[in-house]
Amino acid sequence: TNRMSNEQFDMIMKRLDYIEFRQELLFSNSDLDRSIFEYEITREQYRAIMDVMDEYRALIKGGKDYSHYGFESKLYAIVPKHDGDYHMCEELAKGFMDDGRWEEVFMALYGDMPKYSYLKKE
């Protein structure tokens, strides 16, 4: 018989989900969505990145130690094809902030950079 294996079926379903997710990103088309599209991040990776954002919010609120290096390492583990691309990490964190999500995470990790001094409240 010429039946499809479970492995092939799973691969096709994963691909279909990726295509549908990219279509949703194009439709909503925020800066964050465009970044996620450009970096070819999957829905699964996007969810994992949001978990990291939650984790960093908790660290910051809890007064625990954190660094943008630790944050970036976690994102590289989720999106290995962009390992070492700190611009991606910064851009995604900024995109979430611009969407009104996890603002304190971006400010804590990147807010002290001179290029973001305009974001500091007077």
CNS distance restraints for C-alpha pairs under 8 A (distance, minus, plus):
assign (resid   4 and name CA) (resid   8 and name CA) 6.18 0.50 0.50
assign (resid   4 and name CA) (resid   9 and name CA) 6.51 0.50 0.50
assign (resid   5 and name CA) (resid   9 and name CA) 6.23 0.50 0.50
assign (resid   6 and name CA) (resid  10 and name CA) 6.03 0.50 0.50
assign (resid   7 and name CA) (resid  11 and name CA) 6.17 0.50 0.50
assign (resid   8 and name CA) (resid  12 and name CA) 6.21 0.50 0.50
assign (resid   9 and name CA) (resid  13 and name CA) 6.17 0.50 0.50
assign (resid  10 and name CA) (resid  14 and name CA) 6.03 0.50 0.50
assign (resid  11 and name CA) (resid  15 and name CA) 6.16 0.50 0.50
assign (resid  12 and name CA) (resid  16 and name CA) 6.07 0.50 0.50
assign (resid  13 and name CA) (resid  17 and name CA) 6.12 0.50 0.50
assign (resid  14 and name CA) (resid  18 and name CA) 6.23 0.50 0.50
assign (resid  15 and name CA) (resid  19 and name CA) 6.26 0.50 0.50
assign (resid  16 and name CA) (resid  20 and name CA) 6.13 0.50 0.50
assign (resid  17 and name CA) (resid  21 and name CA) 5.97 0.50 0.50
assign (resid  17 and name CA) (resid  43 and name CA) 7.67 0.50 0.50
assign (resid  18 and name CA) (resid  22 and name CA) 6.18 0.50 0.50
assign (resid  18 and name CA) (resid  42 and name CA) 5.81 0.50 0.50
assign (resid  18 and name CA) (resid  43 and name CA) 6.69 0.50 0.50
assign (resid  19 and name CA) (resid  23 and name CA) 6.20 0.50 0.50
assign (resid  20 and name CA) (resid  24 and name CA) 6.28 0.50 0.50
assign (resid  21 and name CA) (resid  25 and name CA) 6.30 0.50 0.50
assign (resid  21 and name CA) (resid  42 and name CA) 7.23 0.50 0.50
assign (resid  21 and name CA) (resid  43 and name CA) 6.15 0.50 0.50
assign (resid  22 and name CA) (resid  26 and name CA) 6.24 0.50 0.50
assign (resid  22 and name CA) (resid  37 and name CA) 6.20 0.50 0.50
assign (resid  23 and name CA) (resid  27 and name CA) 6.18 0.50 0.50
assign (resid  24 and name CA) (resid  28 and name CA) 6.28 0.50 0.50
assign (resid  25 and name CA) (resid  29 and name CA) 5.70 0.50 0.50
assign (resid  25 and name CA) (resid  30 and name CA) 7.94 0.50 0.50
assign (resid  25 and name CA) (resid  33 and name CA) 5.06 0.50 0.50
assign (resid  25 and name CA) (resid  34 and name CA) 6.80 0.50 0.50
assign (resid  25 and name CA) (resid  36 and name CA) 7.67 0.50 0.50
assign (resid  25 and name CA) (resid  37 and name CA) 6.55 0.50 0.50
assign (resid  26 and name CA) (resid  33 and name CA) 7.14 0.50 0.50
assign (resid  26 and name CA) (resid  34 and name CA) 7.09 0.50 0.50
assign (resid  26 and name CA) (resid  37 and name CA) 7.61 0.50 0.50
assign (resid  28 and name CA) (resid  33 and name CA) 7.01 0.50 0.50
assign (resid  29 and name CA) (resid  33 and name CA) 5.43 0.50 0.50
assign (resid  29 and name CA) (resid  34 and name CA) 5.87 0.50 0.50
assign (resid  30 and name CA) (resid  34 and name CA) 6.16 0.50 0.50
assign (resid  31 and name CA) (resid  35 and name CA) 6.22 0.50 0.50
assign (resid  31 and name CA) (resid  95 and name CA) 6.19 0.50 0.50
assign (resid  32 and name CA) (resid  36 and name CA) 6.22 0.50 0.50
assign (resid  32 and name CA) (resid  91 and name CA) 7.90 0.50 0.50
assign (resid  32 and name CA) (resid  92 and name CA) 6.35 0.50 0.50
assign (resid  32 and name CA) (resid  95 and name CA) 4.46 0.50 0.50
assign (resid  32 and name CA) (resid  96 and name CA) 6.53 0.50 0.50
assign (resid  32 and name CA) (resid  99 and name CA) 7.64 0.50 0.50
assign (resid  33 and name CA) (resid  37 and name CA) 6.09 0.50 0.50
assign (resid  34 and name CA) (resid  38 and name CA) 6.01 0.50 0.50
assign (resid  35 and name CA) (resid  39 and name CA) 6.07 0.50 0.50
assign (resid  35 and name CA) (resid  91 and name CA) 7.38 0.50 0.50
assign (resid  35 and name CA) (resid  92 and name CA) 6.94 0.50 0.50
assign (resid  35 and name CA) (resid  95 and name CA) 7.96 0.50 0.50
assign (resid  36 and name CA) (resid  40 and name CA) 6.13 0.50 0.50
assign (resid  36 and name CA) (resid  41 and name CA) 5.41 0.50 0.50
assign (resid  36 and name CA) (resid  46 and name CA) 7.82 0.50 0.50
assign (resid  36 and name CA) (resid  92 and name CA) 7.65 0.50 0.50
assign (resid  37 and name CA) (resid  41 and name CA) 6.40 0.50 0.50
assign (resid  39 and name CA) (resid  82 and name CA) 7.87 0.50 0.50
assign (resid  39 and name CA) (resid  88 and name CA) 7.67 0.50 0.50
assign (resid  41 and name CA) (resid  45 and name CA) 6.01 0.50 0.50
assign (resid  41 and name CA) (resid  46 and name CA) 6.43 0.50 0.50
assign (resid  41 and name CA) (resid  79 and name CA) 7.20 0.50 0.50
assign (resid  42 and name CA) (resid  46 and name CA) 6.09 0.50 0.50
assign (resid  43 and name CA) (resid  47 and name CA) 6.25 0.50 0.50
assign (resid  44 and name CA) (resid  48 and name CA) 6.36 0.50 0.50
assign (resid  45 and name CA) (resid  49 and name CA) 6.11 0.50 0.50
assign (resid  45 and name CA) (resid  78 and name CA) 6.02 0.50 0.50
assign (resid  45 and name CA) (resid  79 and name CA) 6.83 0.50 0.50
assign (resid  46 and name CA) (resid  50 and name CA) 6.29 0.50 0.50
assign (resid  47 and name CA) (resid  51 and name CA) 6.36 0.50 0.50
assign (resid  48 and name CA) (resid  52 and name CA) 6.46 0.50 0.50
assign (resid  48 and name CA) (resid  78 and name CA) 6.93 0.50 0.50
assign (resid  49 and name CA) (resid  53 and name CA) 6.34 0.50 0.50
assign (resid  49 and name CA) (resid  75 and name CA) 6.55 0.50 0.50
assign (resid  49 and name CA) (resid  78 and name CA) 7.24 0.50 0.50
assign (resid  50 and name CA) (resid  54 and name CA) 6.28 0.50 0.50
assign (resid  51 and name CA) (resid  55 and name CA) 6.11 0.50 0.50
assign (resid  52 and name CA) (resid  56 and name CA) 6.11 0.50 0.50
assign (resid  52 and name CA) (resid  71 and name CA) 7.60 0.50 0.50
assign (resid  52 and name CA) (resid  74 and name CA) 7.32 0.50 0.50
assign (resid  52 and name CA) (resid  75 and name CA) 7.79 0.50 0.50
assign (resid  53 and name CA) (resid  57 and name CA) 6.16 0.50 0.50
assign (resid  53 and name CA) (resid 102 and name CA) 6.71 0.50 0.50
assign (resid  53 and name CA) (resid 105 and name CA) 6.98 0.50 0.50
assign (resid  54 and name CA) (resid  58 and name CA) 6.29 0.50 0.50
assign (resid  54 and name CA) (resid 102 and name CA) 7.67 0.50 0.50
assign (resid  55 and name CA) (resid  59 and name CA) 6.33 0.50 0.50
assign (resid  56 and name CA) (resid  60 and name CA) 6.06 0.50 0.50
assign (resid  56 and name CA) (resid  66 and name CA) 7.57 0.50 0.50
assign (resid  56 and name CA) (resid  71 and name CA) 7.70 0.50 0.50
assign (resid  56 and name CA) (resid 105 and name CA) 6.36 0.50 0.50
assign (resid  57 and name CA) (resid  61 and name CA) 6.06 0.50 0.50
assign (resid  57 and name CA) (resid 102 and name CA) 6.87 0.50 0.50
assign (resid  57 and name CA) (resid 104 and name CA) 7.08 0.50 0.50
assign (resid  57 and name CA) (resid 105 and name CA) 5.80 0.50 0.50
assign (resid  58 and name CA) (resid  62 and name CA) 5.83 0.50 0.50
assign (resid  59 and name CA) (resid  63 and name CA) 6.17 0.50 0.50
assign (resid  59 and name CA) (resid  64 and name CA) 4.99 0.50 0.50
assign (resid  59 and name CA) (resid  65 and name CA) 6.93 0.50 0.50
assign (resid  59 and name CA) (resid  66 and name CA) 6.83 0.50 0.50
assign (resid  60 and name CA) (resid  64 and name CA) 6.09 0.50 0.50
assign (resid  60 and name CA) (resid  65 and name CA) 7.69 0.50 0.50
assign (resid  60 and name CA) (resid  66 and name CA) 7.38 0.50 0.50
assign (resid  60 and name CA) (resid 105 and name CA) 7.38 0.50 0.50
assign (resid  60 and name CA) (resid 108 and name CA) 7.55 0.50 0.50
assign (resid  66 and name CA) (resid  70 and name CA) 6.77 0.50 0.50
assign (resid  66 and name CA) (resid  71 and name CA) 7.74 0.50 0.50
assign (resid  67 and name CA) (resid  71 and name CA) 6.40 0.50 0.50
assign (resid  67 and name CA) (resid 109 and name CA) 6.46 0.50 0.50
assign (resid  68 and name CA) (resid  72 and name CA) 5.93 0.50 0.50
assign (resid  68 and name CA) (resid 109 and name CA) 5.18 0.50 0.50
assign (resid  68 and name CA) (resid 110 and name CA) 7.36 0.50 0.50
assign (resid  69 and name CA) (resid  73 and name CA) 6.08 0.50 0.50
assign (resid  70 and name CA) (resid  74 and name CA) 6.37 0.50 0.50
assign (resid  71 and name CA) (resid  75 and name CA) 6.50 0.50 0.50
assign (resid  71 and name CA) (resid  89 and name CA) 7.98 0.50 0.50
assign (resid  72 and name CA) (resid  76 and name CA) 6.15 0.50 0.50
assign (resid  72 and name CA) (resid  86 and name CA) 6.47 0.50 0.50
assign (resid  72 and name CA) (resid  89 and name CA) 5.89 0.50 0.50
assign (resid  73 and name CA) (resid  77 and name CA) 6.26 0.50 0.50
assign (resid  74 and name CA) (resid  78 and name CA) 6.50 0.50 0.50
assign (resid  75 and name CA) (resid  79 and name CA) 6.04 0.50 0.50
assign (resid  75 and name CA) (resid  89 and name CA) 6.84 0.50 0.50
assign (resid  76 and name CA) (resid  80 and name CA) 5.01 0.50 0.50
assign (resid  76 and name CA) (resid  81 and name CA) 7.69 0.50 0.50
assign (resid  76 and name CA) (resid  82 and name CA) 6.26 0.50 0.50
assign (resid  76 and name CA) (resid  83 and name CA) 4.67 0.50 0.50
assign (resid  76 and name CA) (resid  84 and name CA) 6.92 0.50 0.50
assign (resid  76 and name CA) (resid  85 and name CA) 8.00 0.50 0.50
assign (resid  77 and name CA) (resid  83 and name CA) 7.51 0.50 0.50
assign (resid  79 and name CA) (resid  83 and name CA) 6.96 0.50 0.50
assign (resid  82 and name CA) (resid  88 and name CA) 7.67 0.50 0.50
assign (resid  85 and name CA) (resid  89 and name CA) 7.13 0.50 0.50
assign (resid  86 and name CA) (resid  90 and name CA) 6.21 0.50 0.50
assign (resid  87 and name CA) (resid  91 and name CA) 5.87 0.50 0.50
assign (resid  88 and name CA) (resid  92 and name CA) 6.08 0.50 0.50
assign (resid  89 and name CA) (resid  93 and name CA) 6.21 0.50 0.50
assign (resid  90 and name CA) (resid  94 and name CA) 6.05 0.50 0.50
assign (resid  90 and name CA) (resid 106 and name CA) 7.77 0.50 0.50
assign (resid  90 and name CA) (resid 110 and name CA) 7.27 0.50 0.50
assign (resid  91 and name CA) (resid  95 and name CA) 5.95 0.50 0.50
assign (resid  92 and name CA) (resid  96 and name CA) 6.22 0.50 0.50
assign (resid  93 and name CA) (resid  97 and name CA) 6.35 0.50 0.50
assign (resid  93 and name CA) (resid 102 and name CA) 7.92 0.50 0.50
assign (resid  93 and name CA) (resid 105 and name CA) 7.29 0.50 0.50
assign (resid  93 and name CA) (resid 106 and name CA) 5.29 0.50 0.50
assign (resid  94 and name CA) (resid  98 and name CA) 6.09 0.50 0.50
assign (resid  94 and name CA) (resid 103 and name CA) 7.93 0.50 0.50
assign (resid  94 and name CA) (resid 106 and name CA) 5.93 0.50 0.50
assign (resid  95 and name CA) (resid  99 and name CA) 6.25 0.50 0.50
assign (resid  96 and name CA) (resid 100 and name CA) 6.40 0.50 0.50
assign (resid  96 and name CA) (resid 101 and name CA) 5.01 0.50 0.50
assign (resid  96 and name CA) (resid 102 and name CA) 6.29 0.50 0.50
assign (resid  96 and name CA) (resid 103 and name CA) 7.01 0.50 0.50
assign (resid  97 and name CA) (resid 101 and name CA) 5.07 0.50 0.50
assign (resid  97 and name CA) (resid 102 and name CA) 5.74 0.50 0.50
assign (resid  97 and name CA) (resid 103 and name CA) 4.26 0.50 0.50
assign (resid  97 and name CA) (resid 104 and name CA) 7.83 0.50 0.50
assign (resid  97 and name CA) (resid 106 and name CA) 6.46 0.50 0.50
assign (resid  98 and name CA) (resid 103 and name CA) 7.64 0.50 0.50
assign (resid 102 and name CA) (resid 106 and name CA) 6.95 0.50 0.50
assign (resid 103 and name CA) (resid 107 and name CA) 6.33 0.50 0.50
assign (resid 104 and name CA) (resid 108 and name CA) 5.88 0.50 0.50
assign (resid 105 and name CA) (resid 109 and name CA) 6.10 0.50 0.50
assign (resid 106 and name CA) (resid 110 and name CA) 5.61 0.50 0.50
assign (resid 106 and name CA) (resid 111 and name CA) 6.47 0.50 0.50
assign (resid 107 and name CA) (resid 111 and name CA) 4.00 0.50 0.50
assign (resid 107 and name CA) (resid 112 and name CA) 7.37 0.50 0.50
assign (resid 108 and name CA) (resid 112 and name CA) 7.68 0.50 0.50
assign (resid 110 and name CA) (resid 116 and name CA) 7.57 0.50 0.50
assign (resid 111 and name CA) (resid 116 and name CA) 5.73 0.50 0.50
assign (resid 111 and name CA) (resid 117 and name CA) 6.91 0.50 0.50
assign (resid 111 and name CA) (resid 119 and name CA) 7.35 0.50 0.50
assign (resid 111 and name CA) (resid 120 and name CA) 7.43 0.50 0.50
assign (resid 112 and name CA) (resid 116 and name CA) 6.83 0.50 0.50
assign (resid 112 and name CA) (resid 117 and name CA) 6.72 0.50 0.50
assign (resid 113 and name CA) (resid 117 and name CA) 6.70 0.50 0.50
assign (resid 116 and name CA) (resid 120 and name CA) 7.53 0.50 0.50
